[in-house]
Amino acid sequence: MFRKLRNKFIWTNMITATIIVFVAFTSIFVATAASHQTPFEMRREQGISDEVRSRFSEEIQKDRSQRLANLGVTLIIVGVMIELLVFGVSYYLAERAINPVQEAYRKQKEFIANASHELKTPIAAARANFEALGTTEQPWTDNVDMELDRASNLVNNLLALARTDGRTTTAKKKEIDLVKVVKKRAELIRARLGEKKLDIVAPDSAKATLAEADLLQILDILLDNAVKYSKDSIVVKITTKAVTVSNDGKTIAQQDLGKVFDRFYQSDKNSEGSGLGLAIAKTVADQNQWKLTANSNKKITTFTLSF
């Protein structure tokens, strides 16, 4: 992420500098070429013979061409030197600007990972002791169990996010049948659908070479999200180039669509989720150089994972 940001900063400066240098040096070259007058036009009234005038004109023309060629070479060399200088300065400034942000981001990741590990143990202990109490008819026990589930899911999501952020190796890829893999994963949510309808639109087969584990992680998040927010139906479409998961329900406002992949962001403030699922999915997609986008219109929200 930070490497992309640094490279974007450098390339922006390089492109801007290149345009400025090109326009300036081209103007200098054109202006210099136009400023030279043809010598024999200046000497027609001096009584010089045509032969002498012609030879003199040729010499001057050669000298002019040589001067323009030398000017062109000089401008190119100076331009290259300016580009190198801009690159060096841009790289230095980008590193200085990004390093504090990168350090703060690293500390944030460490905090999330450490806090998640620290929270996981007491939550597990609390759950074990709660279960050891045995059955009871008191209604507040259901609330305790529900809150423990929420806390456990939050900790697990934080751990997943920390692991995803800290991953430096590329996931292993292999050829898979997207139709078979996605259908199998989608079938796992049928027990949670109740009266909701699940439709899968796909060809007989769709082969692709992908990191299957990462694909499954994203699918689980998108399908879980669809189950939570759908009203009546979920539609999963599969091709060799993309998988889309759509659900009916509320329309996400256009100004909020760009935020759905932000960490802890929830378009529905009354939702019980942690707001980390889609952030994890987007991070995993980016690491595989896939594209995960969201669209919402006429109460249909669609997430598209393109390969």
C-alpha positions, 0 to 999 in steps of 0.5 A: 500500500505504501509502496503504491502511494510512494510510486504514485507520488513519484510518477505524478512529479515525473510526469508533471516535470516531463510535460513542463520540460518538454513544453519549455525546451520545445519552445526554446528550440522553435524560437531559436530556429525561427530567429535565424534569418537566411543570410543571402536575403540580407545581402542581395543589394550588395552586388555580390555574385550569385555563385559567391552568394550561393556558397556563402548561403550554404556555409551559413545554412550548415552552420545554422543546422549544426548550431540547432543540432547542438542545441537539441542535444544540449536540451536533451541532456539537460532535460534528462538531468532535470528528470533524474534530479526530479526523480531523486528529490521526489523519491527523497520527499516521498520517503520522508513523507510516508515514513511517519505514516508507515510507522504509525500504521505499523504500530496500529497493526501491532496494537490490533494484533496484540489486543486481539490476542489479549482479548481472546483468552479472557473471552474464551475463559468467560465462555467456558465458565458460562457454559459450566454454569449449566442450563437456566431459565433466566433470560439474561443468560441468552444476552450474555451468550449473544454478547460473548459471540459478538466479542468473539467475532470481533476479536477473530476479525481483528486477528484476521485483519492483522494477519492479512495486513502483515502478510508478505508472501503471495498466496499459492495459486492453482487451477480451479473450477469457479462454478464448483467452488462457489456453488459449494460455498454458497450452499453452506448459507442455505441453512441460514436463509429461512424463507429467503431465496438463493439463486446461482447463475453460472455456466457448466464450468469456469476454469481459472488459476487463482489462490483458492484460500483467499477466494473462499475467504472473500466469498464467505464475507460477501455471502455472510454480508448478503444474508445479513442485509437481504430482504427476500433474495440473494443472487450469485453470478459466476463467470471466468472473469468475475463473481458477483453477489447481489442482495435486495434490501436497502439502497446504499447511498452513492456517497457511502459506497466509497466507504463500505470497504473502510474499517469499522464503517457500517452503512446501517448503524443498527447492524450488529456487525463489526464493520471489518468483514468487507475491509478484510475482503478488500485487503485480500483482493488487493493483495491478489491484484483482484478488483472488489467493487460495490454498486447499489441501485433500486434496493439491489446491492451488488459486490463484484469480485473481478480477476 
